[in-house]
Amino acid sequence: MTPPAKLNLDEIIQSATGGQPSVPPDMLEALCILTGSWNQDGNLTPAGAAGKRAGLIRALTNRLRLEDALTDHPAIAAEPIAGPIVIIGLPRSGTTKLHRIIAADPGMQKLLLWQLLSPVPLANAPPAGPDPRIAQAEAYTQALRDNAPDLYAAHPMAATEPDEDIFALEVTGYNYINCSTVPAPAYKAWLDQQSFTPVYQWLKRILQVQQYFGGQPGRPWVLKAPQHMGFLPELFSVFPDATIVHCHRDPKITVASYIAMITAARRGSCAIADPADVGRYALTFWGEHTRRYLTSRAALAADHNFVDLAYSAIVADSLACAERIYTTAGLALPAASRAAMHAWEASNAQHKHGKHSYNLADANLTPGDIAKEFAEYSRLFGSYFEGVFQ
C-alpha cells in the first residue's frame, strides 16, 4: 500500500512568504497542529496533499496581505458594519439557497467567492476590466467540478456567487472544515479548546476590508455558515445587532446529506473515506454544536433577533421567507430587490448541477441514533420539520 503523502509546513511557509514576513503566532500554532494532525491521521493522497498545500498557502498569503492592508489603510478599522443578517442551521437545511436569494438583492452586501478566496485587491491588478481574482476563483470552482463532481452537485459554487464565511475564516487557522473534509482528530481536540472571539473579530475585519475597497458603507451584510451555530456568544460580541436566521430541517435528512457530502470531499483528498467514520464524526460534531446553540440561544434570545424558517417554506416560497427576515431586521424590501431575488431563483433550479444522493444507512447509522442525539432540538423545533421526527 502506498504510504500517505505528507505536508511540510516549513516549505508551505517559505512558499507563502518567500522567507520574508514572520507568520502571526496564533496562525503558526494552528498550522503546526493542523499539518501534524493531517500527516498523522489524514491518509492524504498525493493529489489531496497538493490541494491542502495550496489551500494553506492561500490562507497564509491572505492573512499576511490582510495584515498589510490594515496597517497601510488604518481607516479600514473605522468602517461600520451594521446589522448583518446571519443565516445558520444544520448543513443541508436550505441555508445556501436562502443565502443566495437574499444576496441577490442589489442593496445587500455579501462576500462573493472570489472575495472569500482572495479578500485584498491585488497590487498589480489592471485598472480596467474584470478583477483578476474572479478568474482565480473560476479556476478553483472548475477544479472542484472536475475532481469532485459529487461534492459540487451537493454544494455548487460559482466565482461570482456568495459562499460560506468559513472560506474567509481560513486566515485564522481556526476552521472546523479542516477536520471534516480530512480526518484531523488532534487538531479538532485542540480547536475545541480555543476561544473563537478572535475568529469573529477577523470576520469583521474582512467585511471592513471589502467595504473599504469598493463596498457600500451603511448597507447591511448577509452572512452564512452552519458553523456559526456553535458560537452565538462570540458572534454577538462582535456583531451585537445581528439578526440570526435559523433554517430548520429534520436531522435525519440533514445529517445523512451532510455525511454523503463530506464523504465525497474525503474521497477527493484521502486514500480512505469511510462513510461510517464520517457518520460518527458528523453525529458527534453537530450534536455538540446544536446543544451549545440551544443553551446559548436560551440565554440570548430576549436581547437579540431570531427568525426561524422551515426548509419546506424556503423551497416553497423563498420570497415570503425573505419578507419575514427583512421585517425582523427592520429593512425595506423594495420591488427591485424582490425582482432580483425572483430572477435568481428562476435561474437556479434545485439539482441544476446534478442530483445529490444520500442514505443514512450508508454511514451505519439509524434514525434512532439521530433521534437520540438531537432529541432536545427536535422537541423545541420539530414543528418545522417536513414530517414526524422518529
Secondary structure, DSSP 8 states (H G I E B T S, - for coil): --------HHHHHHHHHTT-S---HHHHHHHHHHHHHHHHH--B-HHHHHHHHHHHHHHHHHHHHHHHHHHH-GGGGG------EEEE-STTSSHHHHHHHHHTSTTSEE-BHHHHHS-S--TT--SSSS-HHHHHHHHHHHHHHHH-HHHHHHS---TTSB--GGGGGGGGT--GGGGTSS--HHHHHHHTTS--HHHHHHHHHHHHHHHHTT--TTS-EEEE-GGGGGGHHHHHHH-TT-EEEEEE--HHHHHHHHHHHHHHHHHTTBS---HHHHHHHHHHHHHHHHHHHHHHHHHHGGGSEEEEEEHHHHHH-HHHHHHHHHHHHT----HHHHHHHHHHHHH--TTTT------GGGGT--HHHHHHHTHHHHHHHGGGSSS---
